[in-house]
């Protein structure tokens, strides 16, 4: 539980900031996503960071219990799998994934912004005030 609280103290504020940014600047985020659609190689530094963070999170906390902290485990696995996908998938697959119109719609960004904000509040609250 100590590792879960430590990771929640890191991931919670990150999700809170990211979620608020999606909610406040959805139009600008849409332009960012559209820019990455044109050049998928620009994601490679983010893919490297995702693999490293995913492996760290999974090694520190890989617990599949149905509670708030499963978000930490899911974060680690999603980061790792996303990073591996960008490194190992053929470029044509990555381009198709990046062209998914759902990702570049503002409604999609508002949904994820709200979800990340709520998860960020819950994780941050549990890490610092419980």
C-alpha positions, 0 to 999 in steps of 0.5 A: 500500500505504501508504494501505491500511495507513493505512485498515487502522489505522482500520478494523481497530480499529473492526471489532474493537470493533464485533465484540466489542460484537456478541458481548458484547451481542447481546441489547442490539443486538437491541433497538437494531435493533428500535427502528430498525425502528419509526422508520427516519428515525432512521438518516438521520444514520448514512446521511449518515456512511456516504456520506461515509466510503464516498466517502472510503474509495473515493477513497483505496483502491479496489483490487480485488485478492484479499488482506486489503485488499479488505476496505477496498474492500468497506467503502467500497462497502458504506458508500456503497451503504447510505447512498445506499439510505437517502437515495434508496429509498422509505420503504416499501422501507426499512421492509421492509428494516428488518423483515427478521427475519434482522437482529433474530435474535441468531444473526445478530449473533453471526455478524457479531460473529465476522466483524468481530472476526476481520477487525478482528484481521487488519487491526489486526495488519497495520497495526501489527505487520507 
